[in-house]
Amino acid sequence: MIVEYIRYAIPAERAEEFEAAYGRAAVSLAAAPQCVDYELSRCVEEPASYILRITWTSARDHMEGFRAGEHFRAFFAEIRPYVNDIAEMRHYERTAVRGSGGSIPTLYDWAGGSEALERLTTRFYELVGEDELIGPLFKDMHPGHPRFVAMWLAEVFGGPSRYTDERGGYRHMLSMHLGKAITEPMRRRWVSLLMDAADEVGLPDDPEFRAAFSGYIEWGTRLAFSNSQPGATPIQDAPVPRWGWGVAPPYTG
C-alpha cells in the first residue's frame, strides 16, 4: 500500500465549500477499488491548512487505475476548483514504525491479562476432556497445553510475546493443526466450549470485548480448520496475528 498526502492552503471564506466539495468527492473514493481509506484533516493552529490522506493499494493503482477509471471524472469535477490551492502532493511508503497508543487498552489488558487467560484455557480444556466429539483430539495433550494456548491468546490480544519467544510462534502453532482433519462440527464445538468457558471464568462480557474476542476465535478456528485438511499447504512462516477492537472500541462511559 501507498499513502498519498495532499496539503491545501484554503482561505477561511472558502473552507466551508471546500469541505463540502470533498464530502461529495469522497463518494468516488469510497467506490474506487484502488482506495483503501481516506481522511481530510484541518490544522488547529493554522486553520487555512488542510491535509488529505488517501491510502491506495499501490502508487500504480492510483496513477493508472484510479485516474483512468470510472470514478476519477466525478471525483476531479468536485476538487478541480481547489487544484491551485495545493501546496504539496506526494506519495509515501509506510515504514515498520507504527502502532497504537495507550489511550485504548489492549484486549489482553481488558480481559484481565495472563492470569485471566490461563483461567479460561484451564477451564476450557476441562470441558474439552469431557466432550465426546473433540475430546479424542486432545487425549494425548501435553500437561502444559492449556498454559501454552493462554500464551498464544495473550500475544494475539496485545500482551507479551512469550509464545513467539518460548514456543516458536506461528510456525509451531501451525504444526499443531497440520494433518488433524478437523471437521466443521468439531470446529463449532471448539468455539462453543470456549465461549462457555469464558462465561464460567468471568471474562468480560461487555458487547465490545465479546465481539472482538469471538471475531478472533471464528477467524482463528476457520484457519485451523483449513490448515488441518489433507493436502493443505499453508504458509509456514508468518507473524503471530495481532487482534484489536475492530469497529467497536471499549465502552468506558
N, C-alpha and C positions, 0 to 999 in steps of 0.2 A: 504494500500500500504506500501511497504518497500523500503528503499533506500540502495543500495549497493555502498560502496566506495572502490576502489582498488587503492592503491598508488604504483607507479612504480618508480624505480631508473634506468634510461636509459642513458647510456653514449652518449655523443654528436655524436659520429661517427655512432651510431645505431638509432638515433632519427628519421631520415627520413624513414627508413624501418619500424620502429615501428609504426609510424603514418599511413603509407601505409597499414600495416597489419591490423590495427584496422579499417581503411576505408573499407577494404574488409570484415572483421568480422562483421561490422555494418549491412551488408546486412542481416545476420542471425538474428540480434537483431530486425531489422525493421520488419522481417517476423514473429517473435515469438509472439503469443498471450499473453504470460506472461509478456512481456516487455512493459512498459508504455512509457518511453523515456530514452535517454542516452546522455552523453556528455563527451568528452575527453578534459581535460584542461592541459596546460603546465605552470609550475611555471615561473614567470618572474625573480625572484631573484635567483632561483636555477634551471636553465633550464633542468637539468637532472631529475627533479622531475615532474612526471605526475600524475594526478588523474582522474580516470574513474568513472563517476557517472552513475549508472543504476537504474531506478525506476522500481520495479517489482510489480505485482499485489499482491503478498504476498511472504514471505520467502519460504513457502512450494511450491508455484508455481515455484519459481526459482530453488530450490534444487531438487524437484521431477518432476515438469512439464517440465521445460526447459531442464534440464540436461538429462532427459530421453527421450526427444522429438526429432523430426526430424531435428531441426535446430542446435542442440548443436555440432554435429560432425563437420560440416563445420566451425562453429564459433571457436571451440577449435583448429582445424587444423591451423588456422591463428595465434592464440595467443600463441600456445604451446611454441615457441622459447623464449617467454618472461616470462614464469611462474617463473623461478628462479630469475627474477628481481622484483618480487612483494615484497614490504616492509610491506604492510598491506592490509588486505581484510576483511571487516566486513559489517554486515547489521545494519542499523539504522532505528529506528521508528521516524516518524515526530512528532513534538510537536505542540501545538497551537500557538507558537511564530513564526509567519511568516507574510509576507505582501509585499507590493510594496513600493519602494522608491519614492522620489519626482521628479525624472528626467522625468517621463512621467505624464502629467496631467490626472486626472480622467475624465471620460465622463461628470460628473457633472460640473466640472470646465470648461471644453471645451464648454459645452452647454451654459454657462453663469450663472450657479448657480440657486438658488431657484427662483429668480425673473424671469428668462427666462422660467423655467419650469412652473411657475404659469401662465405666459402669454400663454404658449402652452395649458395648460389644460383649461384655461378660454375660449379661442377661440374654442378649440375642443368641449367643451360641448355646446357652442352656435350652432355649426354645428350639433351636435347630436340632439339638441332640434328641429331643423328644418327638420330632416330626418324621412321619413315615416317608414323606416324599423326598425331602432334601437331606434328612439326617444321614442316609448312607453315603452321601458325597463327602461327609466330614468324619467318617468313622475312624480314620487314621490321623486325625487332626493333631498337629503339634500342640502341646500344652500351652505354648505361648501365643498361639494363633489369635485369640481374641485381642491380646495386647498389641500384636503386630497390626491388626486391622484398625485398631484405635489410632495407632501411629500414622497409618495411611490417611485416615479421615482427618486427623489433626493437620497434617501437611496440606491436604486438599483444601481445607477450610481456612487456611491462612496462618496456621500455627508453625511450630518448629519443623525443620526439615529432617527429622530423625529417620523417617522411612527411607529417604534417599541416602542419608549418611550411613545408616546402620544395616539396611536391608537390601540395598541395591536399586531402589527407586522403581520406576515404571517397568523396566525390563523384568525385574523379579516378580512384580505383581502380575504381569502378563503371563509369565511362566506358570503361575498358579492356575490358570484357566485353560491353557492350551490342551486340546485333546479331551476335555471333560465332557463334550457333547451335551451341554446344558440344554434342557428343553424350555419352551416358553412357560409351561405350568411351574417348573422349578424356579425360573426367574421371578415369576409373580409371587410365589410362596416366599422366596427370599425377601422380597420387598415388603410383603405383608408382615412377616415376622419381625423385620427390623422396625417397622412403624409401631408394631405392638410393643416392642422393647423400649422404643423412645418414649411411649406413653407411660410405661411401667416405671422407668427410672427417672421420670420427671424432666426430660429435656424440654426446653422452652416450647410452648405450644401456641405462641402468637402466630397469626397467619403469615406474616412476612418471613419468619425463620422457617416455618414448616414448608412454605412454598419453595424456598431456596434449597432446603435440605432434601425434600422429596424430588426436586428437579435434578439434583446431582445423582441421587440414588437411581432414578429412572435412567438417566443418561449412562451412568456407570455400569448398571446391570445389563443394559442393552448392548453396550460394547463387549462386556464379558460374555454374553450370550453369543454374539457374532464371532468373537475370537476363539470360542471353545469348540466351534463346529469342525467336523472332519474336513481336512484340506484347507482350512483357513490359513492365510499368510499375512497376518497383521504386521504393521510397522513395529520393529523391535526396539528402536531407540527413540524415546520421546521424554520430555519432562513430566514430572508428576503434575496433573492438572491443578489449577488454582480456581476455586469456585467462590463467587461473590454473591451479593444480594440480588443481582439482576435488576428488574424494573421496579422492585418494591423494597426500598431501604428500610431499616428497622424503625418501628414506630416508637418515638420517645416522648410523645405529647402527653 
